[in-house]
Structures are given as structure tokens and as C-alpha cells.
Amino acid sequence: MPALNRPENYAGRVNYAAAVISAGRQTSRAFDGCFENSDGEAVVAALVRRAEKNPRLAANLWRYVCRQSAEEAAARLAGKNLAREAEAMRAVPRWPYA
């Protein structure tokens, strides 16, 4: 399994963030890294989707992410394959020197 902080490990980053939030644990650098691979919108959208079926995640989610931004991302990505969307987001150069 790829290391948590590798960009291609989208599913692992979503799983880790969901576990931290569901448990109400303190955040860490690893948690922050879940959202820092140019696909943070897809990570947040996945968390919103999971919260619809996971009461513990739903109870804590807004303590960890901005509700307005997360709901906007989830609406923008509604009905889409989030793993594919995340991959497409990572493919777009974000730095002026890339």
C-alpha cells in the first residue's frame, strides 16, 4: 500500500481523514497532508458523502472542515467518481514552474 502522503493514495488519505474525524482525535501533519495534493476538494467531497452514512463522522465533520466549502465541493462533484476527479485534479499543474 502506498504511503499515506503520496498523491496517488487518494483512498488512503480519505480513509485516514475519516478515521481521525470519526474518532474526534487531534489533527496532525499527516491529517493536514490528506488535503494537500491538489485534490482536497475531492477528499472533502468524499468525507461529506461518507458522513451521510456514518453518524460518528457526521457528528464531528464540521469541527474539522469548513462546512460551506465542503458542501460546495460535494455539490460540484455530485454523481461523479471522486477517485477519477481527484486524479484529474492532481494532473493540473498548480505551480507556475511546473
Rosetta constraint file for C-alpha pairs under 8 A:
AtomPair CA 2 CA 6 HARMONIC 6.61 0.50
AtomPair CA 2 CA 8 HARMONIC 7.81 0.50
AtomPair CA 2 CA 9 HARMONIC 6.04 0.50
AtomPair CA 3 CA 9 HARMONIC 7.18 0.50
AtomPair CA 4 CA 9 HARMONIC 6.34 0.50
AtomPair CA 4 CA 12 HARMONIC 6.07 0.50
AtomPair CA 4 CA 13 HARMONIC 5.97 0.50
AtomPair CA 4 CA 30 HARMONIC 7.65 0.50
AtomPair CA 4 CA 34 HARMONIC 7.79 0.50
AtomPair CA 5 CA 9 HARMONIC 7.25 0.50
AtomPair CA 5 CA 13 HARMONIC 7.36 0.50
AtomPair CA 5 CA 30 HARMONIC 7.12 0.50
AtomPair CA 5 CA 33 HARMONIC 6.17 0.50
AtomPair CA 5 CA 34 HARMONIC 6.89 0.50
AtomPair CA 7 CA 37 HARMONIC 5.54 0.50
AtomPair CA 7 CA 90 HARMONIC 7.63 0.50
AtomPair CA 8 CA 87 HARMONIC 7.52 0.50
AtomPair CA 9 CA 13 HARMONIC 6.26 0.50
AtomPair CA 10 CA 14 HARMONIC 6.26 0.50
AtomPair CA 10 CA 43 HARMONIC 7.50 0.50
AtomPair CA 10 CA 83 HARMONIC 6.81 0.50
AtomPair CA 10 CA 86 HARMONIC 7.28 0.50
AtomPair CA 11 CA 15 HARMONIC 6.08 0.50
AtomPair CA 11 CA 83 HARMONIC 7.47 0.50
AtomPair CA 12 CA 16 HARMONIC 6.05 0.50
AtomPair CA 13 CA 17 HARMONIC 6.13 0.50
AtomPair CA 13 CA 34 HARMONIC 4.89 0.50
AtomPair CA 13 CA 35 HARMONIC 7.94 0.50
AtomPair CA 13 CA 43 HARMONIC 7.61 0.50
AtomPair CA 14 CA 18 HARMONIC 6.05 0.50
AtomPair CA 14 CA 34 HARMONIC 6.92 0.50
AtomPair CA 14 CA 43 HARMONIC 5.71 0.50
AtomPair CA 14 CA 46 HARMONIC 7.00 0.50
AtomPair CA 14 CA 47 HARMONIC 7.02 0.50
AtomPair CA 15 CA 19 HARMONIC 6.14 0.50
AtomPair CA 16 CA 20 HARMONIC 6.28 0.50
AtomPair CA 16 CA 31 HARMONIC 7.31 0.50
AtomPair CA 16 CA 34 HARMONIC 7.73 0.50
AtomPair CA 17 CA 21 HARMONIC 6.15 0.50
AtomPair CA 17 CA 31 HARMONIC 6.00 0.50
AtomPair CA 17 CA 34 HARMONIC 6.62 0.50
AtomPair CA 18 CA 22 HARMONIC 5.83 0.50
AtomPair CA 18 CA 47 HARMONIC 6.47 0.50
AtomPair CA 18 CA 57 HARMONIC 6.68 0.50
AtomPair CA 19 CA 23 HARMONIC 6.10 0.50
AtomPair CA 20 CA 24 HARMONIC 6.08 0.50
AtomPair CA 20 CA 25 HARMONIC 5.29 0.50
AtomPair CA 20 CA 26 HARMONIC 7.45 0.50
AtomPair CA 20 CA 27 HARMONIC 7.24 0.50
AtomPair CA 20 CA 31 HARMONIC 7.67 0.50
AtomPair CA 21 CA 25 HARMONIC 6.44 0.50
AtomPair CA 21 CA 57 HARMONIC 6.01 0.50
AtomPair CA 21 CA 60 HARMONIC 5.98 0.50
AtomPair CA 21 CA 61 HARMONIC 6.18 0.50
AtomPair CA 21 CA 64 HARMONIC 6.97 0.50
AtomPair CA 22 CA 56 HARMONIC 5.05 0.50
AtomPair CA 22 CA 57 HARMONIC 4.23 0.50
AtomPair CA 22 CA 58 HARMONIC 7.76 0.50
AtomPair CA 22 CA 59 HARMONIC 7.81 0.50
AtomPair CA 22 CA 60 HARMONIC 6.36 0.50
AtomPair CA 22 CA 61 HARMONIC 7.66 0.50
AtomPair CA 23 CA 56 HARMONIC 7.45 0.50
AtomPair CA 23 CA 57 HARMONIC 7.87 0.50
AtomPair CA 24 CA 60 HARMONIC 6.52 0.50
AtomPair CA 27 CA 31 HARMONIC 5.72 0.50
AtomPair CA 27 CA 32 HARMONIC 7.36 0.50
AtomPair CA 28 CA 32 HARMONIC 6.40 0.50
AtomPair CA 29 CA 33 HARMONIC 6.15 0.50
AtomPair CA 30 CA 34 HARMONIC 6.69 0.50
AtomPair CA 31 CA 35 HARMONIC 7.74 0.50
AtomPair CA 32 CA 36 HARMONIC 6.90 0.50
AtomPair CA 33 CA 37 HARMONIC 7.41 0.50
AtomPair CA 34 CA 40 HARMONIC 7.30 0.50
AtomPair CA 34 CA 43 HARMONIC 7.49 0.50
AtomPair CA 35 CA 39 HARMONIC 6.74 0.50
AtomPair CA 35 CA 40 HARMONIC 4.19 0.50
AtomPair CA 35 CA 41 HARMONIC 7.76 0.50
AtomPair CA 35 CA 43 HARMONIC 6.53 0.50
AtomPair CA 35 CA 44 HARMONIC 7.82 0.50
AtomPair CA 36 CA 40 HARMONIC 6.06 0.50
AtomPair CA 37 CA 90 HARMONIC 6.62 0.50
AtomPair CA 38 CA 86 HARMONIC 7.94 0.50
AtomPair CA 38 CA 89 HARMONIC 6.03 0.50
AtomPair CA 38 CA 90 HARMONIC 5.26 0.50
AtomPair CA 38 CA 94 HARMONIC 7.49 0.50
AtomPair CA 39 CA 43 HARMONIC 6.52 0.50
AtomPair CA 39 CA 85 HARMONIC 7.99 0.50
AtomPair CA 39 CA 86 HARMONIC 4.95 0.50
AtomPair CA 39 CA 87 HARMONIC 7.49 0.50
AtomPair CA 39 CA 89 HARMONIC 5.42 0.50
AtomPair CA 39 CA 90 HARMONIC 5.95 0.50
AtomPair CA 40 CA 44 HARMONIC 6.12 0.50
AtomPair CA 40 CA 86 HARMONIC 7.97 0.50
AtomPair CA 41 CA 45 HARMONIC 6.06 0.50
AtomPair CA 41 CA 70 HARMONIC 7.41 0.50
AtomPair CA 41 CA 73 HARMONIC 5.67 0.50
AtomPair CA 41 CA 74 HARMONIC 7.93 0.50
AtomPair CA 41 CA 86 HARMONIC 7.97 0.50
AtomPair CA 42 CA 46 HARMONIC 6.12 0.50
AtomPair CA 42 CA 73 HARMONIC 7.30 0.50
AtomPair CA 42 CA 74 HARMONIC 7.86 0.50
AtomPair CA 42 CA 77 HARMONIC 7.55 0.50
AtomPair CA 42 CA 82 HARMONIC 5.75 0.50
AtomPair CA 42 CA 83 HARMONIC 7.54 0.50
AtomPair CA 42 CA 85 HARMONIC 6.74 0.50
AtomPair CA 42 CA 86 HARMONIC 5.52 0.50
AtomPair CA 43 CA 47 HARMONIC 6.39 0.50
AtomPair CA 43 CA 82 HARMONIC 7.97 0.50
AtomPair CA 43 CA 86 HARMONIC 7.74 0.50
AtomPair CA 44 CA 48 HARMONIC 6.29 0.50
AtomPair CA 44 CA 65 HARMONIC 7.85 0.50
AtomPair CA 44 CA 70 HARMONIC 5.69 0.50
AtomPair CA 44 CA 73 HARMONIC 7.13 0.50
AtomPair CA 44 CA 74 HARMONIC 7.34 0.50
AtomPair CA 45 CA 49 HARMONIC 6.27 0.50
AtomPair CA 45 CA 70 HARMONIC 6.28 0.50
AtomPair CA 45 CA 71 HARMONIC 7.40 0.50
AtomPair CA 45 CA 73 HARMONIC 5.68 0.50
AtomPair CA 45 CA 74 HARMONIC 4.29 0.50
AtomPair CA 45 CA 77 HARMONIC 7.04 0.50
AtomPair CA 45 CA 82 HARMONIC 7.75 0.50
AtomPair CA 46 CA 50 HARMONIC 6.15 0.50
AtomPair CA 46 CA 74 HARMONIC 7.55 0.50
AtomPair CA 46 CA 82 HARMONIC 6.95 0.50
AtomPair CA 47 CA 51 HARMONIC 6.03 0.50
AtomPair CA 47 CA 61 HARMONIC 7.92 0.50
AtomPair CA 48 CA 52 HARMONIC 6.70 0.50
AtomPair CA 48 CA 58 HARMONIC 7.89 0.50
AtomPair CA 48 CA 61 HARMONIC 7.96 0.50
AtomPair CA 48 CA 70 HARMONIC 7.03 0.50
AtomPair CA 48 CA 71 HARMONIC 7.24 0.50
AtomPair CA 48 CA 74 HARMONIC 6.63 0.50
AtomPair CA 49 CA 53 HARMONIC 7.50 0.50
AtomPair CA 49 CA 74 HARMONIC 7.53 0.50
AtomPair CA 50 CA 54 HARMONIC 6.00 0.50
AtomPair CA 50 CA 57 HARMONIC 7.50 0.50
AtomPair CA 51 CA 55 HARMONIC 6.43 0.50
AtomPair CA 51 CA 56 HARMONIC 7.75 0.50
AtomPair CA 51 CA 57 HARMONIC 5.20 0.50
AtomPair CA 51 CA 58 HARMONIC 4.45 0.50
AtomPair CA 51 CA 61 HARMONIC 7.56 0.50
AtomPair CA 52 CA 58 HARMONIC 6.82 0.50
AtomPair CA 54 CA 58 HARMONIC 6.15 0.50
AtomPair CA 55 CA 59 HARMONIC 5.98 0.50
AtomPair CA 56 CA 60 HARMONIC 6.58 0.50
AtomPair CA 57 CA 61 HARMONIC 5.71 0.50
AtomPair CA 58 CA 62 HARMONIC 7.86 0.50
AtomPair CA 60 CA 64 HARMONIC 7.13 0.50
AtomPair CA 61 CA 65 HARMONIC 6.34 0.50
AtomPair CA 62 CA 66 HARMONIC 6.21 0.50
AtomPair CA 62 CA 67 HARMONIC 5.61 0.50
AtomPair CA 65 CA 70 HARMONIC 6.94 0.50
AtomPair CA 66 CA 70 HARMONIC 6.00 0.50
AtomPair CA 67 CA 71 HARMONIC 5.97 0.50
AtomPair CA 68 CA 72 HARMONIC 6.11 0.50
AtomPair CA 69 CA 73 HARMONIC 6.15 0.50
AtomPair CA 70 CA 74 HARMONIC 6.11 0.50
AtomPair CA 71 CA 75 HARMONIC 6.07 0.50
AtomPair CA 72 CA 76 HARMONIC 6.12 0.50
AtomPair CA 73 CA 77 HARMONIC 6.12 0.50
AtomPair CA 74 CA 78 HARMONIC 5.74 0.50
AtomPair CA 77 CA 82 HARMONIC 7.31 0.50
AtomPair CA 80 CA 85 HARMONIC 7.33 0.50
AtomPair CA 81 CA 85 HARMONIC 6.27 0.50
AtomPair CA 82 CA 86 HARMONIC 5.93 0.50
AtomPair CA 83 CA 87 HARMONIC 6.27 0.50
AtomPair CA 84 CA 88 HARMONIC 6.27 0.50
AtomPair CA 85 CA 89 HARMONIC 6.16 0.50
AtomPair CA 86 CA 90 HARMONIC 6.24 0.50
AtomPair CA 87 CA 91 HARMONIC 6.34 0.50
AtomPair CA 88 CA 92 HARMONIC 6.86 0.50
AtomPair CA 93 CA 98 HARMONIC 5.86 0.50
AtomPair CA 94 CA 98 HARMONIC 7.18 0.50
